[in-house]
């Protein structure tokens, strides 16, 4: 439920946060993984490569560390987001981003994601921690079980999506074809 544990009386919705923690081992130097994180998430190359229009947030006072607006389509779904960098720690090789999904079909989705390159004896562990909050219709206590089942399914799908994305990054950085 929302952080206050109460549903919005005005709209008949409840904010639910889904959490995913995913890691993958990559056989290359942590600095190379860190540079990839910066290129793909701080500069928005991931989205440009997918065909999105990427526009820097040069006049957004909330984008203290930078950010960009992306507009594109995934199949039949319109996608528009404002992505703001919320943390960049070069020593820890950690970047955090807040993405506000603007398309009505995205149910007010707000994602806070942290990407980190962690040196290991055999290369790098690439960690992703994502906290996704969206608004679901919710009118009665009897709907709680159905809401919990939907949230569990979305957590599973979100984790699988992040794992697939990290496998592509691993293949690219290790110089092999993506799975």
ABEGO torsion letter per residue (X at the ends): XBAAGBBBAAAGBBBBBBBBBBBBBBBBBAAAAAAAAAAAAAAGAAAAAAGBBBBBBAABAABAAEEBBBBBBBEABBBBBBBBBABBBAAAGBBBBBBBBABAAAGGBBBBBBBBBBBBAAEBBBBBBBBBBBBBBBABAAAAAAAAAAAAAAAAAAAAAAAAAAAAAAAAAAGBBBX
